[in-house]
């Protein structure tokens, strides 16, 4: 069973930065496509960014391109999301997701809250 634990959320002013982390339990990290999603109250969950191996290859939602950077550390089995130039509309609960590249089974973290406000 894959376990994902997010951290790094918090309150930040517009224009500020945060880095989210997602620690993955003891599984072959390279087996999983890793993604960040977000969901604000009353809205649908949105795919923010994905990173896959080999490459690694990355994709971003148009709303975060040029501001967010996804990365992964295979040794630490940790996924990151560096968020810069944060805006009020980035406020949401951010979720880490792992997709098994062979079975397509998905696993989710518990979420971490990001609030962008003065």
KALINHU-V979149 format. One record per pair of residues at least 24 apart in sequence whose C-alpha atoms are under 7 Angstrom apart, sorted by the first residue. I is the first residue (numbers start at 1). J is the second residue. Records with the same first field share a line. If there is no record, write none. Layout:
I=J, J
This chain:
2=27, 107
4=96, 108, 109
5=109, 110
6=96, 109, 111, 112
7=112
9=112, 113, 114
10=113, 114, 115
11=114, 115, 116
12=115, 116, 117
13=116, 117, 118
14=85, 86, 87, 88, 116, 117, 118
15=85, 86, 87
16=84, 85, 86
17=83, 84, 85, 86
18=82, 83, 84
19=80, 81, 82, 83
20=80, 81, 82
21=78, 79, 80, 81
22=78, 79, 80, 96
23=77, 78, 79
24=77, 78
29=74, 77
31=100, 101
32=98, 99, 100, 101
33=98, 99, 100, 101
34=97, 98, 99
35=96, 97, 98
36=94, 95, 96, 97
37=94, 95, 96
38=92, 93, 94, 95
39=92, 93, 94
40=91, 92, 93
86=116
87=116
88=116, 117
90=116
91=115, 116
